[in-house]
Amino acid sequence: MPSVVPPLKGWRVVIYPNDHRPPHVHVIGTQQRARFELLCDIGQVQLMSNIGFTQSQIQLIAVYLVKHLKHLCNEWGRIHDH
């Protein structure tokens, strides 16, 4: 699955086309995985699950996702025909 924004520290950000609501992204590292809900209407993200990322890495990822939130929300809509 291709990344929807440039990788951050080698971690890929992906949206799966057959995935479920609510709008969210998967952040994938070598041995880490996290899901963040895209709260498009309020300009924030919310951690849904985390395996292997440290708290400081999660904070860094959240800031990165908020920076790209508009694009991520548009991509979610485009991929899921909303």
LOPA-333773 format. One record per atom (N, C-alpha, C): residue in one letter; x negated, y, z. Coordinates in steps of 0.02 Angstrom, whole numbers. Each point is the difference from the previous one (the first is absolute). Layout:
BEGIN
{type:A | X:X | Y:Y | Z:Z}
...
% end
This chain:
BEGIN
{type:M | X:-42 | Y:-59 | Z:0}
{type:M | X:42 | Y:59 | Z:0}
{type:M | X:-45 | Y:62 | Z:0}
{type:P | X:10 | Y:46 | Z:-47}
{type:P | X:-43 | Y:60 | Z:-3}
{type:P | X:17 | Y:48 | Z:57}
{type:S | X:-51 | Y:38 | Z:19}
{type:S | X:10 | Y:52 | Z:50}
{type:S | X:40 | Y:57 | Z:-29}
{type:V | X:40 | Y:34 | Z:43}
{type:V | X:40 | Y:56 | Z:-24}
{type:V | X:-33 | Y:67 | Z:15}
{type:V | X:-52 | Y:0 | Z:40}
{type:V | X:-43 | Y:59 | Z:11}
{type:V | X:-72 | Y:-26 | Z:3}
{type:P | X:-49 | Y:43 | Z:-7}
{type:P | X:-70 | Y:-24 | Z:5}
{type:P | X:-12 | Y:-35 | Z:67}
{type:P | X:-40 | Y:-53 | Z:0}
{type:P | X:-16 | Y:-35 | Z:62}
{type:P | X:-32 | Y:47 | Z:51}
{type:L | X:13 | Y:-14 | Z:63}
{type:L | X:-30 | Y:37 | Z:56}
{type:L | X:-47 | Y:-48 | Z:35}
{type:K | X:-65 | Y:15 | Z:-2}
{type:K | X:-51 | Y:-42 | Z:33}
{type:K | X:5 | Y:-74 | Z:-23}
{type:G | X:20 | Y:-10 | Z:-62}
{type:G | X:7 | Y:-68 | Z:-26}
{type:G | X:67 | Y:-32 | Z:14}
{type:W | X:43 | Y:34 | Z:38}
{type:W | X:66 | Y:-27 | Z:14}
{type:W | X:48 | Y:21 | Z:-55}
{type:R | X:37 | Y:-49 | Z:-27}
{type:R | X:47 | Y:14 | Z:-54}
{type:R | X:69 | Y:16 | Z:28}
{type:V | X:35 | Y:46 | Z:-33}
{type:V | X:69 | Y:17 | Z:17}
{type:V | X:44 | Y:-23 | Z:-57}
{type:V | X:45 | Y:-47 | Z:15}
{type:V | X:41 | Y:-29 | Z:-53}
{type:V | X:74 | Y:2 | Z:17}
{type:I | X:41 | Y:0 | Z:-52}
{type:I | X:73 | Y:-8 | Z:5}
{type:I | X:18 | Y:-60 | Z:-43}
{type:Y | X:31 | Y:-50 | Z:31}
{type:Y | X:20 | Y:-59 | Z:-37}
{type:Y | X:66 | Y:11 | Z:-35}
{type:P | X:6 | Y:-17 | Z:-64}
{type:P | X:62 | Y:14 | Z:-37}
{type:P | X:60 | Y:-40 | Z:24}
{type:N | X:-10 | Y:-58 | Z:29}
{type:N | X:56 | Y:-40 | Z:23}
{type:N | X:12 | Y:7 | Z:75}
{type:D | X:-24 | Y:54 | Z:30}
{type:D | X:3 | Y:9 | Z:72}
{type:D | X:67 | Y:30 | Z:21}
{type:H | X:12 | Y:0 | Z:63}
{type:H | X:64 | Y:21 | Z:31}
{type:H | X:-4 | Y:71 | Z:27}
{type:R | X:58 | Y:28 | Z:14}
{type:R | X:4 | Y:63 | Z:35}
{type:R | X:-14 | Y:-11 | Z:73}
{type:P | X:-20 | Y:50 | Z:38}
{type:P | X:-8 | Y:70 | Z:-18}
{type:P | X:-63 | Y:10 | Z:-42}
{type:P | X:-4 | Y:58 | Z:-34}
{type:P | X:-61 | Y:14 | Z:-38}
{type:P | X:-62 | Y:-5 | Z:44}
{type:H | X:-50 | Y:-37 | Z:-24}
{type:H | X:-61 | Y:-8 | Z:38}
{type:H | X:-58 | Y:-20 | Z:-46}
{type:V | X:-60 | Y:5 | Z:28}
{type:V | X:-60 | Y:-21 | Z:-36}
{type:V | X:-37 | Y:-51 | Z:42}
{type:H | X:-40 | Y:-39 | Z:-34}
{type:H | X:-45 | Y:-48 | Z:33}
{type:H | X:-71 | Y:26 | Z:-9}
{type:V | X:-37 | Y:0 | Z:55}
{type:V | X:-70 | Y:19 | Z:-2}
{type:V | X:-40 | Y:-64 | Z:12}
{type:I | X:-44 | Y:-16 | Z:-47}
{type:I | X:-33 | Y:-65 | Z:1}
{type:I | X:-76 | Y:10 | Z:2}
{type:G | X:-30 | Y:-28 | Z:51}
{type:G | X:-73 | Y:-1 | Z:5}
{type:G | X:-25 | Y:-71 | Z:-10}
{type:T | X:-64 | Y:-11 | Z:14}
{type:T | X:-29 | Y:-66 | Z:-9}
{type:T | X:34 | Y:-51 | Z:45}
{type:Q | X:7 | Y:17 | Z:64}
{type:Q | X:33 | Y:-45 | Z:47}
{type:Q | X:52 | Y:38 | Z:41}
{type:Q | X:25 | Y:55 | Z:-28}
{type:Q | X:49 | Y:40 | Z:35}
{type:Q | X:61 | Y:11 | Z:-45}
{type:R | X:57 | Y:9 | Z:32}
{type:R | X:62 | Y:17 | Z:-37}
{type:R | X:43 | Y:43 | Z:46}
{type:A | X:31 | Y:50 | Z:-31}
{type:A | X:47 | Y:41 | Z:38}
{type:A | X:56 | Y:21 | Z:-48}
{type:R | X:58 | Y:14 | Z:29}
{type:R | X:57 | Y:27 | Z:-38}
{type:R | X:21 | Y:66 | Z:33}
{type:F | X:12 | Y:48 | Z:-43}
{type:F | X:23 | Y:65 | Z:23}
{type:F | X:65 | Y:18 | Z:-35}
{type:E | X:51 | Y:18 | Z:39}
{type:E | X:62 | Y:25 | Z:-29}
{type:E | X:-12 | Y:70 | Z:-26}
{type:L | X:28 | Y:16 | Z:-59}
{type:L | X:-4 | Y:67 | Z:-29}
{type:L | X:62 | Y:38 | Z:21}
{type:L | X:-8 | Y:47 | Z:45}
{type:L | X:56 | Y:42 | Z:22}
{type:L | X:0 | Y:63 | Z:-43}
{type:C | X:21 | Y:-11 | Z:-62}
{type:C | X:-6 | Y:52 | Z:-52}
{type:C | X:39 | Y:63 | Z:18}
{type:D | X:57 | Y:-7 | Z:31}
{type:D | X:42 | Y:58 | Z:15}
{type:D | X:-28 | Y:45 | Z:54}
{type:I | X:-44 | Y:-26 | Z:43}
{type:I | X:-29 | Y:42 | Z:53}
{type:I | X:-76 | Y:8 | Z:-6}
{type:G | X:-29 | Y:-27 | Z:-54}
{type:G | X:-70 | Y:11 | Z:-14}
{type:G | X:-48 | Y:-36 | Z:46}
{type:Q | X:19 | Y:-60 | Z:22}
{type:Q | X:-42 | Y:-38 | Z:46}
{type:Q | X:-2 | Y:-73 | Z:-21}
{type:V | X:-44 | Y:-37 | Z:32}
{type:V | X:-2 | Y:-73 | Z:-7}
{type:V | X:4 | Y:-30 | Z:70}
{type:Q | X:21 | Y:-63 | Z:2}
{type:Q | X:5 | Y:-34 | Z:65}
{type:Q | X:-28 | Y:-70 | Z:-8}
{type:L | X:-43 | Y:-19 | Z:45}
{type:L | X:-30 | Y:-66 | Z:0}
{type:L | X:54 | Y:-52 | Z:13}
{type:M | X:4 | Y:-51 | Z:-44}
{type:M | X:48 | Y:-54 | Z:7}
{type:M | X:-34 | Y:-64 | Z:27}
{type:S | X:-61 | Y:-13 | Z:-23}
{type:S | X:-37 | Y:-58 | Z:24}
{type:S | X:-74 | Y:11 | Z:-13}
{type:N | X:-41 | Y:-35 | Z:39}
{type:N | X:-72 | Y:7 | Z:-6}
{type:N | X:-34 | Y:-65 | Z:20}
{type:I | X:-44 | Y:-24 | Z:-42}
{type:I | X:-42 | Y:-57 | Z:17}
{type:I | X:-72 | Y:20 | Z:-18}
{type:G | X:-40 | Y:12 | Z:52}
{type:G | X:-72 | Y:8 | Z:-11}
{type:G | X:-27 | Y:71 | Z:-3}
{type:F | X:41 | Y:50 | Z:-12}
{type:F | X:-24 | Y:69 | Z:0}
{type:F | X:-5 | Y:26 | Z:71}
{type:T | X:-52 | Y:39 | Z:15}
{type:T | X:-5 | Y:32 | Z:65}
{type:T | X:48 | Y:60 | Z:3}
{type:Q | X:11 | Y:25 | Z:60}
{type:Q | X:44 | Y:57 | Z:8}
{type:Q | X:-26 | Y:61 | Z:-38}
{type:S | X:-66 | Y:11 | Z:1}
{type:S | X:-28 | Y:57 | Z:-35}
{type:S | X:7 | Y:-9 | Z:-76}
{type:Q | X:-6 | Y:-61 | Z:-25}
{type:Q | X:11 | Y:-13 | Z:-71}
{type:Q | X:73 | Y:12 | Z:-19}
{type:I | X:46 | Y:-21 | Z:43}
{type:I | X:72 | Y:11 | Z:-13}
{type:I | X:14 | Y:75 | Z:-4}
{type:Q | X:-29 | Y:39 | Z:45}
{type:Q | X:10 | Y:72 | Z:-1}
{type:Q | X:-28 | Y:31 | Z:-64}
{type:L | X:-58 | Y:-22 | Z:-21}
{type:L | X:-31 | Y:24 | Z:-62}
{type:L | X:44 | Y:-17 | Z:-60}
{type:I | X:25 | Y:-61 | Z:-2}
{type:I | X:44 | Y:-22 | Z:-55}
{type:I | X:64 | Y:41 | Z:0}
{type:A | X:30 | Y:12 | Z:58}
{type:A | X:62 | Y:38 | Z:4}
{type:A | X:-10 | Y:71 | Z:-28}
{type:V | X:-54 | Y:32 | Z:18}
{type:V | X:-15 | Y:67 | Z:-26}
{type:V | X:-7 | Y:-2 | Z:-76}
{type:Y | X:-34 | Y:-50 | Z:-25}
{type:Y | X:-10 | Y:-8 | Z:-72}
{type:Y | X:67 | Y:-10 | Z:-36}
{type:L | X:43 | Y:-42 | Z:29}
{type:L | X:65 | Y:-13 | Z:-31}
{type:L | X:44 | Y:62 | Z:-1}
{type:V | X:-1 | Y:38 | Z:54}
{type:V | X:39 | Y:62 | Z:2}
{type:V | X:-25 | Y:48 | Z:-53}
{type:K | X:-65 | Y:3 | Z:-10}
{type:K | X:-29 | Y:43 | Z:-51}
{type:K | X:27 | Y:-18 | Z:-69}
{type:H | X:12 | Y:-64 | Z:-12}
{type:H | X:24 | Y:-24 | Z:-65}
{type:H | X:74 | Y:-20 | Z:1}
{type:L | X:37 | Y:23 | Z:52}
{type:L | X:68 | Y:-24 | Z:10}
{type:L | X:46 | Y:15 | Z:-58}
{type:K | X:-3 | Y:59 | Z:-28}
{type:K | X:45 | Y:16 | Z:-55}
{type:K | X:-10 | Y:-48 | Z:-58}
{type:H | X:-63 | Y:-13 | Z:-18}
{type:H | X:-15 | Y:-47 | Z:-54}
{type:H | X:24 | Y:-71 | Z:18}
{type:L | X:-12 | Y:-21 | Z:62}
{type:L | X:20 | Y:-67 | Z:21}
{type:L | X:76 | Y:-8 | Z:-2}
{type:C | X:36 | Y:51 | Z:21}
{type:C | X:74 | Y:-2 | Z:-2}
{type:C | X:24 | Y:-3 | Z:-72}
{type:N | X:-31 | Y:38 | Z:-44}
{type:N | X:19 | Y:-1 | Z:-71}
{type:N | X:-15 | Y:-69 | Z:-30}
{type:E | X:-57 | Y:-29 | Z:18}
{type:E | X:-17 | Y:-66 | Z:-25}
{type:E | X:48 | Y:-54 | Z:25}
{type:W | X:19 | Y:4 | Z:64}
{type:W | X:48 | Y:-48 | Z:26}
{type:W | X:65 | Y:4 | Z:-41}
{type:G | X:24 | Y:60 | Z:-12}
{type:G | X:61 | Y:10 | Z:-39}
{type:G | X:-7 | Y:-25 | Z:-71}
{type:R | X:-56 | Y:13 | Z:-31}
{type:R | X:-12 | Y:-21 | Z:-69}
{type:R | X:-3 | Y:-76 | Z:-4}
{type:I | X:-36 | Y:-31 | Z:45}
{type:I | X:-8 | Y:-73 | Z:-1}
{type:I | X:65 | Y:-36 | Z:16}
{type:H | X:40 | Y:30 | Z:44}
{type:H | X:63 | Y:-33 | Z:21}
{type:H | X:61 | Y:31 | Z:-33}
{type:D | X:-10 | Y:41 | Z:-52}
{type:D | X:56 | Y:29 | Z:-38}
{type:D | X:50 | Y:38 | Z:44}
{type:H | X:-26 | Y:40 | Z:46}
{type:H | X:45 | Y:41 | Z:42}
{type:H | X:-10 | Y:74 | Z:-16}
% end
